[in-house]
Amino acid sequence: MDLKSFQRALAQIAEARGISPEVIIETLEAAIATAYKKDYGQKGQKIKAKFNPVSGDVKFWQVKLVVDESMLYTEEEIEALKEKKMMPSEDFEKSAEGDEMTKKVVFNPEKHIMLEEAKQKNPDIKLGEELEIPLVSKQDYGRIAAQTAKQVILQKIREAEKETIASEYKSKEGEIISGIVQRIEGNVVLIDIGKTLGILNREEQIPGEFYRQGQRLKFYILKVEETPKGSVVLLSRAYPKLVSRLFELEVPEIASGIVVIKSIAREPGYRTKIAVDSAEERIDPIGSCVGQRGTRIMAVINELGGEKIDIIAWSQDPEKFIANALSPAKIAEVKIEEKNTAVVFVPEDQLSLAIGKDGRNVRLASNLTGWKIDIKPAEKTKEPKNGETEEQNETKEPTSAKTEEKEEGPASTEATAGKAKKKKTKKEE
């Protein structure tokens, strides 16, 4: 391998891999030093190489630590350690802070040099410093070390690339990223997210969602995790904040901070409830999230494979907030009790809707509000909490936007139509 060829390839590798030229040069120098030591060095030697990217020339040094008698074990001390079945070291140990620990070593002429001898080569050298002794480059070094250097270089570049990727995606934790399903290995889906593959584990997948090769989806970046094989980017399709991030993309009012998502509760693949509020009275937070003819909310629903979404009006009044959170059910009365518990009275015909299939609706409402909710049937004489009849309630502007009036499977989700459509349907009936 011609070392001068690295000069021409340096810029290309740096651009393609996204690694700085300095890192590549350091990698090259480490690889050359490793190959040189393997072919010409002695055990215990520390070899340093310096590569000139302009000329392609390489220079080598043997690095030795400057010591004196106080830093070395005596013969008696070495024998005493051996009797205790302790092996004296040739290297100074490092403390947790990276400083040299006060410990003696066994002198090794390949690693150490006495202070008096070192001063003959460099009068300014001090105890504990490293002396660099020039080595003669071998004429046939390039041919012999080519393959070794190439392998080490590729390995070092891969390591540097992984570090660069880890750093890049670490800064994107908590954000949304678009990716393409590359392949499926058991319960794990591997996602192409650009410079690396993201990992979508089974517990972060939406229940009932099927993935196919080449499919493009949006994912939430959970975290970058260090493993023995390097850094991996963990993704999620089930995390609640994925929904809020999707709404940020679709709703400018949320992205700008005018409309605020106060809380979110999600059961992936079935239903999500989002409580929203507006920083400006003139802005309707629910209408902003739904969009004209439901275009905004439907974009999120489609991305989530038909998962139902309820947009709830947030309120400082816990009674009102809890009543809103149990949408689409109509509530007769909410009583606040001790220990963050609320008893909710619901008309008989609304009980199943308030509780939801497998208790999902009341469970989501509880998670959304932070209150423990106890559903009880209301007395027949009681009317809905707002004092209106059911017929009057249908013609009033709703306090929440919901994807469906009945609790069904995730595949049957549709956005709620506008108020005018409801009136028209009633007349037709």
N, C-alpha and C positions, 0 to 999 in steps of 0.2 A: 504494500500500500504506500503510495507516494504521499509523504506528509504535506507536500506543497498543495496537493489537491484539496486539502481541508480549507485552504485560504479561499479558493473559488466557491466551495460548497457552503462556507460559513453563513453567508447572507441568506442563501436559499433555505438552509435548515432553520435558521432563526425565524424567518418569515413563515415557513410552513408549520413549524411546531409552536410558534408563539413564545419562544424562549429567547432571552437576551443573548447577544453574541458573547458577552463576558462569561455567562454561565456555561456556554458551549466550550469556550476556550479552557475554562477551569476543568471541565469534564475531560477534555482532550489531554490536558497536562497530567491529570490523575491517572488516566488510562496509559499514557506513555510511561509514566514512572512505574506503574504496576508491571507493565510488560518488561521494562528494563531490569527491574529487580528480579523478576522471574528467571530471566536468561543470564544475567551477569552479577546480580547482587548476592550478598551473603545473608544468612539467617540473622534477624534482628536489625538489619539495616533499615534506615529511613531515607528513601530516595525522593528528591524533589526535581521536577522537570519544569522548564520554562519554554513555552512555545511562542515563537515570533510569528504573528499572523501575516506580516508583510513579506518576510523572506521565506517563511516556512521552516526556518532553522530551529533546532531543539538543543537546549543545554541542560546538563544534569548536575546535581549536587548531592553529596551525602550529608545528611543533617545529623549533628551530634550535640548532645546536651553537655554543657560545661559544668563540671562537678569538682569538689575537692574532697579531702579525706573525711571531713565531718559528715558528708552525705553518703558515705559508703559503709557497708557492713565490713567488720573485721573478720578474719578467719574464725576466731573464737565465737563471734556472734552467729555466724553462719552455721557452725557445728551445733550450737545451742538450739537454734531454730529447728534443725533437722532432727534432733533428739525429741523435740516436742511434736514431731511430724508436721511441721510448718514449712512451707516452701517460700524462701526469700524471693522477692520480686526484683526484676530488672527495670521496672518502670515505676515512676512516682504515681500514686493514686490521686485522683481528683476528688475534691469535696463537692457537696451538692451545689455550692456557689461557683464551682469551676476553678477554684484556687488549688494550688499544689498542697497536699497534706504533708505535714512534717513527718516524713518516714524515710528511712534509709533504703538504698538499693544495692544490688550486687553489680559490681562494675563489669560492663561489657564493652570491649573496645570498639564494637560496631555501632554502639548506641551512645557511648559516653566518651568524653575527652577531659583530661585533667586541666585545671585552670592555667597552670604554667605552660603547658604545651599549646593550649588554645591562644594564649597571648603572643606566642611566637608567630602565629598566623594572622592574628588580629589584635593589636595592642589595646584596642578599646573594648574588647569583649569583657562581659561581666559574668559572675557566677550565676548559674541558673538560666542563662541565655543559650540560644541555639547557634552553633557555628556551622556555616554552610561551606563544605569543602568541594571544590569543582571536580567533576569526573570527566574522563575522556570519552567522547562519543565513539561507539564502535562503528566501523565502516559498514558491516553487514547488518547493522541493527534494524534498519527499515524493513529488510526482507524477512528477518527472523521474527520480529515482533508484530508484523502486520496483522495477522489473524487475531492474536491476543488483544491488541489495542482496539481493533474493530469491534470485537465482542464486548469489551468493557465500555467502550464509547457508547454503543447502542443501549447498553443497560443503564448507564448513567443518564443518557438523554431521556430514556423512558421514565426514570425516577424523577428527573427535573420536570418533565412534562406533567407527571402526576401531581407534583407539588404545585405547579402553576395552575392546573385544573382545580385542585382542591381549594386553593386560595381564591380562585375566581368564583366558584360556586358557593363557597363559604359565605361570601358577601351577599349572595342571593337567597339565603335561607329565609323562608317566610314569603317568598314571591311565587308568582305563577310562571311556568315555562311551558312552551309548546314542544311536544315530542312525537316521535313516530315509533310505533311498536316494531321492534326489530325481530325478536324471537321470544318464545315462551319455553321456560325450563322448569317443568314441574308446576309448582304453585307460584313461581316467580316470573314476572314479566320484565324483560329487558327493553329499555326505552332509549332510543337514539335522541339525545338532547343537544347534539352539536359536537363538542370536542370529546365527549365521553359517553358512556352508557349509564343511564339512571336505573335504579332498582325499584320496582314496584312489588313489594311483598304482598302476600295474600291478605293480611290483616288491613292493608291500606287500599285494597281494591273495593269497588262498589259491589255489594252482593247482587248476583244475577247479571252482572255486566260481563260480556264476552269480548275478548280481545283477539284481533286478527293481525297478521303481519302486514305492515304498511299503513295501518290505521293511524291517523293523526288525532291527538287528543291534547287537552291541557292538563297539567299536573301541578300540584303544590309541592314546593321543595321543602321537605321536612328538615333535613340536616345533612351535613357532610360528616360521615363517620369513618374513623380510622380503623382499618383491619390489618391483619398480618400481610395481606396481599396488596395493601395500599388504601388510598382513600376511595370511598364509594359515595355516590349521591343517592340518598333515599328519597323517593317520591311518594305522593299520596293522591288518591282520587276520593278518599273517604273522609279526609280531615274537614271539620266544619269551616275553617277559614278559607278553604278552596271556594266555597260558595260566595263568601263576602268579597274575595278577590275578583271573582267573575263579575259580580255586580259593579265593582269599581271600574272594570273595563267597559261595561255596557252603560253605566249611568254617570254622566259627567258631574252631576250634582254631588254624588258620593265621592268621586275622585277629587273634587275641589273642596270638599268639607262642608258644603251647605247642607247636605243630607247626611246624617250620622247613623251608622249601624250601632245601636246600643247593646244588643246581645243577639246571640244566634244559638239555635239548638238544632241538631241534625241526627237523623237516623238514615244513613246512606242508602240510597236506592228506593226509599219510601217517601219521606217527607222532611222538609226543612222549614223551620219557622224563624223569621228574622224580624226583630223589633227595630223600627226606625223612627227617627225624630228629625226635625228641621231646625236649623239655626236661624232661619228667617221665616216669619209668619206667612209671608206671601207664597212660599213654596210648599206644595203638598208633597210630603215625603213618600206616601204610598203611590200616588200618581206618578211621581218621578221614577220610582222603581219599576212600575208596571209598564209605562210608556204608552204611546198612542197605539190603540188596538192590541195592547199586550206585547208589543214587539220586543221590548227590553227583557221582560221576565221570560218570554218564550226562548230568547237566545240562550239564557242561562239554563233553562229546563232542557233544551235540546242538547246542550253540551254535557249535561248530567244524565242523558239517556232517558228522559221523561220523569225524573224525580219531581214530585209535587212540592211546590213552594208556597208558603203563606207569608205575606208581608203584613206585619202587625204594627199598629200604631202604639208606640211606646208612651207611657204615662207615668208621672211621678206618683199618682194615686194608685196604690197597689190593687185596690178593688177593681178599678177600671182596667188596669194593665192585665190582671189575671183574666178578667172577662174577655178582653180582646184576644189574649193568648190562646183561649180555648176555641177560637174560631176554627171551623165554620159553625160550631154549635151556638145556639142562642141561650143566653144565661138569664135565669130569673133573679138570682141574688148571690152576692159574695160576702161572706162574713170572715173578717180577719180575727184569728185567735192567737194564742201565745205560741212561742217557740217557732216562729216563722211558718205557721200553718194557716191555711185558708180553707174554709168549708164553702163549697160552691153548690148552690141549688139549681137544678136544671129541670125543665119540663120533661115529662115522661117520654114524649116523642123525640127529645133531643139527647137522651141519655147515652144511647149507643154512639151517637156522633161525637158527643163530648169526650167519652172515654176512648173511642177509636178502636180499630182492629188491634187486638193483642195489647190494648192499653196505650197505644202509641201517641194518640193525640194528647191525653192528659200528661203523659210522661214528658213529651216535648214541651208542653206548656209549663210544666214544673221546672224543667231545665232552663227554659227561656227566662222565666221570671225570678227563679231562685227561691220560690215558695213551694212548700209541700202542699199539694192540692188534694182535698178529699171531696169527691163527687157524690152528691146525694139528690134523690128525686125531690122536686119542689111540690108544694101543695097545689092542688088543681086550681085553686082560686087565684094563685099567684100568676102575675103576668111577667113578661120579660123585664129585666132590670130597668130599662129605660122607660117603662110605663106605657109602651105602645103595643098595639095588637100586632100579630104576626103579619097581617096584610099591610099595615102601615110601615112596619119595619122593612119590608121588601122594597118599598119605594124610596127609602132614605139612603143617602150616600153611605156605603159600607165603611166600617172602621178598619177593615183588613182586606188585602187582596189575596185570594186563594186560587189555587190551581184547579180545585174540584170541590164540589159540595159533599161528596160521599167518600168515605175511606175505602179506596180500592187499591189494587196492585199498582206498582210504579209504571207499568207499561201503558196504562190507560189515561195518563195525565193530559189535561188540556188547560189552557189559561182561561180564567173567568172572563166572560164577555162583559161589555160595558153595561151601565145602568139602563141605557135606552133599549138594549136588546132584551133585558128582563121585562120591561114594561110591555114591549111589543108581544112577547110570548104570552103574557098574562091576558092581553086582549084577544089574541088568537084563540086561547082556551075558552 
